[in-house]
C-alpha cells in the first residue's frame, strides 16, 4: 500500500509538471521534475523486489488463480519436489491431482472451495519414494472481496529434522504456555485416515471400554489395545491421552507396519553421526526421544520384528535407550500405549512374538468389539459421519430407515473405517437432491437385490431378542467358559447354555 501511495504521489507531480509546462513556466517545471527524480530515487532505494524475495525462499511457493490454474512456482518448488515448472504452469490443480503422478492432496483446492486459510498434507509422487509435505494455503482477495489468487507455501516433512537440535527447548517453551494450544501432537504415518475424534456409540458392548478408559487414563500404566482393523483403536488411544496426566506433553504415534524394517530401529531409537552409510552427519533423535515426558503409541505392534522386540522390551523395562551407533544411555520418562489387530497369543505360539514383551505391554488390556457386534451404534455413527462429510464437502444427504436397515444386513469386515468411507462416498456421489440411491448402496455393500429389507421398525420382542443375542455372543468371546460368561451376564451357566441353543449361537465347548 505504501508503494502504491508513493507511485500515486509521483504521478501527481508529473501531471503538475506537465501543467506548468503548458503554462510556459520552465523554472517551475524544472523544480517539479527535480522533486520527481528525488522521489523516484527514494522509492527505488526503499522498494522491495518481491519476486526476488520469493525466489530466494527455501519454502516452495505455488500460486494459482481463483479457478486453480497454476500461475507461478519459485525455484525452491522444483528443488523440494522434483516437479519441473513446465509440468504445472498453466495447468489446473484439479487435473494434476486427478492424474496423481506429480502430487496429491495439497491446499489450493480447499482454499478455492472454502475461501479461507487452510493447513494440509500433500504427497509428492514425483519423488521416489513418495514424500509427504505440509502446505499452508492463503487466499488473496480483490477490492470487491472476490477470490483473486491462492498462494500455497509448503515444505517437505523431513526438513523438520533440522529442528531436532533445538527440539527440547521448543517443547519446554511450548509446555510453559497455559493454553490448550500448547498441546503438541506429532503423528507418524500422517496419511492414515482419521476416524472420528471421539468414541461414538451407546451400545452395552462399549460400556466396559469406556469404564476402563476412565480408570486407566489418569495413570501411567502401559495399555494394550486390541481389535480388528478399523474398529477405532487409535480413537481409544486418543481418549486415554486426552484424559491423562500427560495431555499437555508430546503424543507421538508410530505405525510399526508402515516403516521399512531396515529403518525401524533408527526411527525408534535414533542414531549417532556416522552410525551407518547414509546417516546424517549430525545424527538423529528417534521417536522415543521425541516422546520423552509424553506418550508413545506403538500401532500395529504385532508386526515388529523379533530382534527389535528384544530392544523394545529392554527400553520399557529399563526406561532408557541407546541410539544406533551410540554408547551413552538416554533416560526416558514415557507412557506407553500399544495397539494391534493381530492375535498376539497365536503369534507367541508361532514363535513370532515374545511372550515377555506381551506381558510387559498388556498391563491393561482393552479389546474393541467389531462393528457387527455393536450394530445398535450404527444409527449414531451414520448420523455423525453424515454430518461431518456434508459439512466437509458442502453437500446434503439423508439416510432413511430402509438405508439403515440395509446397512445392518452387512457384515462390515472393515468396521467403522469402512462405514466412514461408505458415508463419504455417498455424500460425494449421490445426486444433488440429497437422496441416496438404494441401488448404489446395495452395490457398495454387495447386498443381493432379492434380500428382503424392511423399512419398518422391529417389534419390541425382536429388539429384545437381538440385543440379548448380541450380549451373549460378546460375553462368550470374552470368557473362557459358560460359567465366566454367566458371571458377566448376571445369570447362571445353564441359562447361558439354554440361550445358546435358543438363538443358535455358534459356540465351541472345547473351551470349557
FIMITOR-48721 format. One record per residue (C-alpha): residue number from 0; x, y negated, z. Coordinates in steps of 0.05 Angstrom, whole numbers, plus 5000, padded with zeros to 4 digits. Layout:
// FIMITOR-48721
(NUM,(X,Y,Z))
...
***
This chain:
// FIMITOR-48721
(0,(5000,5000,5000))
(1,(5057,4952,5016))
(2,(5087,4966,4947))
(3,(5020,4951,4913))
(4,(5015,4885,4950))
(5,(5087,4867,4931))
(6,(5073,4881,4857))
(7,(5009,4841,4860))
(8,(5048,4783,4891))
(9,(5100,4785,4835))
(10,(5045,4788,4783))
(11,(5011,4726,4813))
(12,(5077,4687,4809))
(13,(5087,4708,4736))
(14,(5017,4683,4719))
(15,(5032,4618,4755))
(16,(5098,4611,4717))
(17,(5062,4621,4651))
(18,(5011,4568,4670))
(19,(5066,4519,4687))
(20,(5098,4534,4621))
(21,(5033,4516,4587))
(22,(5033,4451,4628))
(23,(5102,4434,4597))
(24,(5138,4432,4665))
(25,(5203,4472,4653))
(26,(5231,4456,4722))
(27,(5173,4489,4758))
(28,(5176,4548,4710))
(29,(5250,4559,4727))
(30,(5236,4555,4802))
(31,(5178,4605,4797))
(32,(5218,4653,4754))
(33,(5274,4648,4804))
(34,(5227,4668,4861))
(35,(5200,4725,4818))
(36,(5271,4750,4807))
(37,(5286,4748,4882))
(38,(5221,4785,4898))
(39,(5237,4839,4847))
(40,(5307,4847,4876))
(41,(5279,4855,4947))
(42,(5226,4903,4922))
(43,(5276,4947,4885))
(44,(5322,4949,4945))
(45,(5267,4966,4995))
(46,(5227,5010,4947))
(47,(5226,5086,4954))
(48,(5232,5133,4895))
(49,(5181,5184,4920))
(50,(5194,5234,4864))
(51,(5268,5234,4882))
(52,(5248,5246,4955))
(53,(5201,5304,4938))
(54,(5253,5334,4890))
(55,(5303,5335,4948))
(56,(5259,5373,4997))
(57,(5273,5444,5018))
(58,(5198,5457,5022))
(59,(5162,5480,4959))
(60,(5114,5426,4933))
(61,(5056,5447,4888))
(62,(5008,5393,4863))
(63,(4943,5404,4825))
(64,(4886,5361,4801))
(65,(4816,5365,4831))
(66,(4800,5424,4787))
(67,(4861,5467,4804))
(68,(4905,5451,4744))
(69,(4978,5450,4765))
(70,(5010,5382,4752))
(71,(5078,5387,4786))
(72,(5125,5432,4824))
(73,(5191,5410,4855))
(74,(5258,5445,4845))
(75,(5252,5480,4914))
(76,(5189,5515,4889))
(77,(5228,5554,4838))
(78,(5285,5567,4888))
(79,(5237,5593,4943))
(80,(5190,5634,4898))
(81,(5230,5652,4835))
(82,(5170,5625,4796))
(83,(5191,5583,4737))
(84,(5157,5515,4728))
(85,(5133,5534,4658))
(86,(5097,5594,4688))
(87,(5050,5550,4728))
(88,(5049,5479,4699))
(89,(4985,5461,4662))
(90,(4953,5526,4685))
(91,(4894,5533,4732))
(92,(4909,5564,4800))
(93,(4847,5608,4795))
(94,(4875,5642,4733))
(95,(4944,5651,4766))
(96,(4914,5682,4829))
(97,(4868,5726,4788))
(98,(4926,5754,4748))
(99,(4964,5770,4813))
(100,(5032,5774,4781))
(101,(5062,5709,4808))
(102,(5026,5697,4874))
(103,(4961,5709,4911))
(104,(4929,5671,4968))
(105,(4954,5601,4979))
(106,(4918,5537,4999))
(107,(4900,5496,4938))
(108,(4835,5532,4921))
(109,(4810,5528,4992))
(110,(4826,5453,4994))
(111,(4786,5443,4929))
(112,(4728,5482,4958))
(113,(4728,5453,5029))
(114,(4755,5383,5015))
(115,(4798,5386,5078))
(116,(4868,5404,5101))
(117,(4880,5479,5107))
(118,(4935,5527,5130))
(119,(4940,5592,5092))
(120,(4987,5651,5077))
(121,(5009,5666,5006))
(122,(5043,5728,4978))
(123,(5096,5716,4925))
(124,(5094,5776,4878))
(125,(5148,5748,4832))
(126,(5199,5765,4886))
(127,(5219,5837,4899))
(128,(5199,5860,4948))
(129,(5139,5812,4951))
(130,(5149,5757,5004))
(131,(5098,5724,5048))
(132,(5099,5648,5055))
(133,(5058,5598,5095))
(134,(5026,5540,5059))
(135,(4993,5474,5081))
(136,(4945,5443,5032))
(137,(4925,5370,5036))
(138,(4870,5335,4995))
(139,(4883,5267,4962))
(140,(4820,5224,4951))
(141,(4810,5165,4904))
(142,(4778,5098,4922))
(143,(4709,5127,4913))
(144,(4722,5183,4963))
(145,(4725,5237,4908))
(146,(4778,5290,4908))
(147,(4835,5267,4863))
(148,(4893,5315,4874))
(149,(4916,5371,4920))
(150,(4986,5374,4949))
(151,(5009,5441,4978))
(152,(5075,5447,5015))
(153,(5099,5517,5030))
(154,(5159,5555,5056))
(155,(5176,5630,5059))
(156,(5163,5660,5128))
(157,(5234,5690,5130))
(158,(5263,5619,5133))
(159,(5234,5614,5204))
(160,(5295,5656,5225))
(161,(5334,5591,5224))
(162,(5295,5571,5287))
(163,(5318,5632,5326))
(164,(5377,5599,5360))
(165,(5331,5546,5389))
(166,(5272,5592,5399))
(167,(5276,5599,5475))
(168,(5279,5524,5482))
(169,(5219,5518,5435))
(170,(5180,5567,5479))
(171,(5199,5530,5542))
(172,(5176,5464,5513))
(173,(5111,5495,5487))
(174,(5095,5531,5552))
(175,(5105,5467,5591))
(176,(5043,5438,5558))
(177,(4978,5446,5595))
(178,(4930,5450,5536))
(179,(4904,5514,5504))
(180,(4943,5496,5441))
(181,(5007,5517,5477))
(182,(4990,5590,5467))
(183,(5038,5620,5417))
(184,(5017,5679,5375))
(185,(5067,5710,5328))
(186,(5039,5762,5280))
(187,(5080,5815,5245))
(188,(5044,5843,5184))
(189,(5005,5778,5179))
(190,(4968,5801,5117))
(191,(4929,5854,5154))
(192,(4856,5833,5151))
(193,(4830,5809,5217))
(194,(4765,5837,5244))
(195,(4720,5794,5287))
(196,(4751,5751,5342))
(197,(4718,5789,5399))
(198,(4689,5857,5416))
(199,(4618,5857,5388))
(200,(4563,5905,5409))
(201,(4520,5923,5468))
(202,(4516,5999,5460))
(203,(4527,6042,5521))
(204,(4590,6072,5489))
(205,(4624,6003,5494))
(206,(4607,5992,5567))
(207,(4666,6034,5594))
(208,(4712,6000,5544))
(209,(4692,5931,5568))
(210,(4696,5952,5641))
(211,(4767,5978,5635))
(212,(4790,5917,5596))
(213,(4764,5873,5652))
(214,(4802,5914,5704))
(215,(4868,5923,5667))
(216,(4876,5854,5635))
(217,(4899,5816,5697))
(218,(4954,5868,5710))
(219,(5019,5883,5674))
(220,(5002,5957,5665))
(221,(5020,5988,5598))
(222,(4959,6004,5556))
(223,(4950,6056,5500))
(224,(4891,6041,5454))
(225,(4867,6099,5411))
(226,(4813,6106,5358))
(227,(4802,6116,5284))
(228,(4827,6066,5233))
(229,(4783,6004,5231))
(230,(4748,6012,5298))
(231,(4777,5948,5326))
(232,(4838,5969,5366))
(233,(4872,5902,5353))
(234,(4810,5866,5378))
(235,(4815,5904,5444))
(236,(4889,5884,5449))
(237,(4869,5812,5436))
(238,(4817,5815,5492))
(239,(4869,5843,5541))
(240,(4917,5788,5521))
(241,(4866,5731,5526))
(242,(4842,5755,5595))
(243,(4912,5770,5621))
(244,(4961,5731,5664))
(245,(5007,5721,5604))
(246,(4956,5688,5558))
(247,(4999,5625,5555))
(248,(5060,5665,5535))
(249,(5081,5696,5467))
(250,(5038,5752,5437))
(251,(5080,5789,5386))
(252,(5047,5842,5343))
(253,(5087,5892,5303))
(254,(5058,5945,5257))
(255,(5106,6004,5264))
(256,(5079,6034,5199))
(257,(5090,5972,5156))
(258,(5165,5962,5169))
(259,(5213,6007,5129))
(260,(5245,6059,5175))
(261,(5315,6034,5160))
(262,(5296,5964,5184))
(263,(5251,5982,5242))
(264,(5306,5986,5295))
(265,(5338,5920,5276))
(266,(5270,5886,5272))
(267,(5251,5910,5341))
(268,(5317,5902,5378))
(269,(5354,5851,5334))
(270,(5426,5856,5313))
(271,(5493,5823,5323))
(272,(5532,5790,5266))
(273,(5567,5840,5222))
(274,(5527,5898,5251))
(275,(5515,5927,5181))
(276,(5523,5909,5108))
(277,(5478,5851,5090))
(278,(5468,5829,5162))
(279,(5462,5754,5175))
(280,(5527,5722,5196))
(281,(5492,5693,5257))
(282,(5459,5758,5279))
(283,(5385,5761,5292))
(284,(5337,5764,5351))
(285,(5289,5823,5350))
(286,(5215,5823,5364))
(287,(5228,5848,5435))
(288,(5267,5785,5450))
(289,(5214,5741,5417))
(290,(5162,5774,5462))
(291,(5202,5764,5526))
(292,(5159,5740,5583))
(293,(5098,5753,5540))
(294,(5061,5812,5509))
(295,(5084,5861,5455))
(296,(5034,5901,5415))
(297,(5063,5963,5381))
(298,(5010,5980,5330))
(299,(5009,6049,5297))
(300,(5059,6074,5349))
(301,(5047,6146,5325))
(302,(5086,6131,5261))
(303,(5150,6112,5297))
(304,(5209,6159,5281))
(305,(5234,6206,5336))
(306,(5304,6175,5345))
(307,(5273,6106,5354))
(308,(5222,6134,5403))
(309,(5280,6151,5450))
(310,(5306,6079,5447))
(311,(5237,6051,5459))
(312,(5229,6097,5519))
(313,(5294,6071,5548))
(314,(5274,5999,5535))
(315,(5207,6008,5572))
(316,(5239,6046,5630))
(317,(5300,6001,5640))
(318,(5266,5936,5619))
(319,(5326,5918,5576))
(320,(5351,5927,5505))
(321,(5417,5923,5467))
(322,(5420,5894,5397))
(323,(5443,5937,5339))
(324,(5519,5930,5338))
(325,(5518,5897,5407))
(326,(5544,5918,5475))
(327,(5512,5868,5523))
(328,(5444,5890,5552))
(329,(5388,5838,5546))
(330,(5338,5839,5604))
(331,(5264,5840,5586))
(332,(5200,5819,5620))
(333,(5146,5845,5573))
(334,(5075,5871,5579))
(335,(5070,5930,5531))
(336,(5007,5949,5492))
(337,(5009,6006,5441))
(338,(4955,6030,5393))
(339,(4947,6088,5345))
(340,(4896,6124,5302))
(341,(4935,6189,5310))
(342,(4922,6245,5359))
(343,(4987,6238,5398))
(344,(4976,6303,5436))
(345,(4975,6341,5369))
(346,(5038,6303,5348))
(347,(5071,6325,5413))
(348,(5053,6398,5398))
(349,(5081,6389,5328))
(350,(5145,6360,5356))
(351,(5138,6292,5322))
(352,(5123,6250,5384))
(353,(5159,6250,5451))
(354,(5117,6274,5510))
(355,(5155,6229,5559))
(356,(5141,6168,5516))
(357,(5067,6187,5512))
(358,(5061,6188,5588))
(359,(5100,6123,5593))
(360,(5053,6088,5544))
(361,(4986,6118,5566))
(362,(4987,6090,5637))
(363,(4918,6060,5620))
(364,(4887,6097,5561))
(365,(4829,6063,5524))
(366,(4791,6100,5469))
(367,(4748,6060,5420))
(368,(4688,6100,5393))
(369,(4678,6102,5318))
(370,(4621,6062,5287))
(371,(4580,6125,5271))
(372,(4575,6137,5347))
(373,(4551,6066,5362))
(374,(4501,6053,5306))
(375,(4460,6014,5357))
(376,(4511,5959,5347))
(377,(4504,5957,5271))
(378,(4449,5904,5271))
(379,(4491,5858,5315))
(380,(4554,5870,5276))
(381,(4519,5856,5209))
(382,(4490,5791,5236))
(383,(4559,5769,5259))
(384,(4593,5785,5192))
(385,(4537,5755,5150))
(386,(4542,5690,5190))
(387,(4618,5690,5184))
(388,(4622,5703,5109))
(389,(4563,5659,5089))
(390,(4599,5602,5123))
(391,(4667,5620,5093))
(392,(4641,5626,5022))
(393,(4586,5573,5026))
(394,(4533,5624,5007))
(395,(4469,5652,5037))
(396,(4445,5724,5042))
(397,(4397,5760,5087))
(398,(4392,5834,5104))
(399,(4324,5867,5111))
(400,(4305,5924,5158))
(401,(4308,5970,5098))
(402,(4380,5948,5084))
(403,(4399,5961,5157))
(404,(4366,6029,5157))
(405,(4402,6046,5093))
(406,(4468,6029,5126))
(407,(4451,6073,5186))
(408,(4447,6133,5138))
(409,(4520,6123,5121))
(410,(4577,6156,5160))
(411,(4625,6095,5158))
(412,(4692,6131,5153))
(413,(4726,6063,5151))
(414,(4688,6040,5212))
(415,(4679,5966,5228))
(416,(4732,5944,5178))
(417,(4693,5979,5122))
(418,(4628,5947,5146))
(419,(4662,5879,5145))
(420,(4687,5890,5074))
(421,(4617,5912,5051))
(422,(4585,5849,5081))
(423,(4637,5804,5048))
(424,(4626,5839,4981))
(425,(4551,5830,4987))
(426,(4560,5757,5006))
(427,(4602,5742,4945))
(428,(4569,5787,4893))
(429,(4495,5783,4909))
(430,(4451,5738,4867))
(431,(4446,5664,4885))
(432,(4376,5675,4913))
(433,(4403,5704,4978))
(434,(4371,5772,4965))
(435,(4414,5834,4969))
(436,(4403,5884,4913))
(437,(4387,5952,4943))
(438,(4419,5990,4885))
(439,(4483,5950,4896))
(440,(4484,5970,4969))
(441,(4468,6043,4952))
(442,(4526,6043,4903))
(443,(4573,6014,4955))
(444,(4554,6066,5006))
(445,(4546,6123,4956))
(446,(4476,6138,4981))
(447,(4434,6182,4935))
(448,(4372,6149,4906))
(449,(4328,6206,4929))
(450,(4346,6196,5002))
(451,(4284,6171,5037))
(452,(4297,6104,5070))
(453,(4243,6077,5114))
(454,(4236,6003,5128))
(455,(4192,6017,5188))
(456,(4218,6014,5259))
(457,(4229,6083,5292))
(458,(4179,6103,5344))
(459,(4196,6096,5418))
(460,(4205,6171,5425))
(461,(4251,6173,5364))
(462,(4292,6116,5391))
(463,(4299,6151,5459))
(464,(4319,6217,5426))
(465,(4371,6183,5381))
(466,(4401,6145,5439))
(467,(4402,6208,5483))
(468,(4436,6249,5429))
(469,(4490,6195,5418))
(470,(4504,6191,5493))
(471,(4511,6266,5499))
(472,(4557,6271,5439))
(473,(4600,6215,5467))
(474,(4604,6248,5535))
(475,(4623,6315,5504))
(476,(4680,6283,5465))
(477,(4708,6252,5528))
(478,(4702,6313,5572))
(479,(4738,6380,5578))
(480,(4675,6420,5595))
(481,(4600,6415,5606))
(482,(4609,6401,5680))
(483,(4650,6339,5666))
(484,(4601,6317,5613))
(485,(4544,6325,5662))
(486,(4581,6282,5712))
(487,(4588,6226,5661))
(488,(4514,6230,5644))
(489,(4489,6239,5715))
(490,(4457,6308,5702))
(491,(4479,6380,5715))
(492,(4515,6424,5665))
(493,(4453,6466,5649))
(494,(4415,6404,5627))
(495,(4472,6385,5581))
(496,(4472,6456,5552))
(497,(4396,6452,5540))
(498,(4402,6384,5506))
(499,(4458,6411,5461))
(500,(4410,6465,5436))
(501,(4351,6416,5431))
(502,(4389,6366,5387))
(503,(4430,6419,5351))
(504,(4495,6386,5372))
(505,(4558,6419,5347))
(506,(4600,6438,5408))
(507,(4657,6487,5416))
(508,(4650,6528,5480))
(509,(4724,6545,5475))
(510,(4738,6481,5514))
(511,(4702,6509,5575))
***
